[in-house]
Amino acid sequence: MRLEATAVAILAFCSALVASAGSALVASADKLDSKAVEKSVGQGLADQLGVSVQSVSCPAGRPMKAGDAFNCIARVEDVGQLTVAVTQKDDEGNIHWEVSRTEGLLDLPSLEADIRKGLEAKSGGATVRVSCGRRFRGIRVGEAFDCGAEDSDGEKIGVQVTVEDDQGKVHWKVTASEARERAAAPSGRPEGQGLVEFEKAVKWSEVSKDWAGRRPGWEQEVARATAAADVGKLAIELEGAMGWPSGRTLGARSSPPGWR
């Protein structure tokens, strides 16, 4: 499978609509509880968009009135901002909200689609699945992060993405593929080979969303490891991605979580 690097521009601004109904967010007999609105919106953003929410700010002192509309501002992913349009459904504190604008964020599904298109163009007819881990990522110029891909032949492909400017222009390149690694990788330690076999037997649904992007680089590090301590550190990283506290023993468990 012949793979080449390419550069793309991902829009930093995109529209994402998320509806939610709050119930009885009342501060007094005639005022909406702005703090309760902020809490409801923040929890909804985290649950529905999967973003980290640092703060939500809504105007205080809004009278309870059906049809009253206002905006809240949410800071997410440390550097991104969401504008949330809120409308009161009635005069009893019930609200409807939706995200009307995003700023300072990469739209990762769009990036995944672009990477998939580029890889499939060089795949000789194979279809490709791509995962960059989540829905949005904050734009940080110069930052590099990993995405993972797998073609219909089962070959795993590592992709590194670099953010080039504050408008969401990114550059991506293939950093590793299983076929290339099998041909070039050193023999490594037997413990490392066993660790890789263990990881391959784990269901991807049982590890963190970011593991798809981390996996190709992790496999390279295991293959290059020459000390048992290095293999141990990589094993602890895998345990953490699977949600296992390091140092915990399996005890009476018949098989580890995620084991096929």
Secondary structure, DSSP 4 states (H G I P E B T S, - for coil): -----EEEE--S-------EEE---BSSSSBB-HHHHHHHHHHHHHHHH---EEEEE--S--B--TT-EEEEEEEETTTEEEEEEEEESSSSS-EEEEEEEEESEEEHHHHHHHHHHHHHHTTTT--EEEE-SSSEEE--TT-EEEEEEEETT--EEEEEEEE-STT-EEEEEEEEEHHHHHHH-----HHHHHHHHHHHTB-GGGS-TTHHHHHHHHHHHHHH--SHHHHHHHHHHHHHHTTPPTT---TT-SS-TTB-
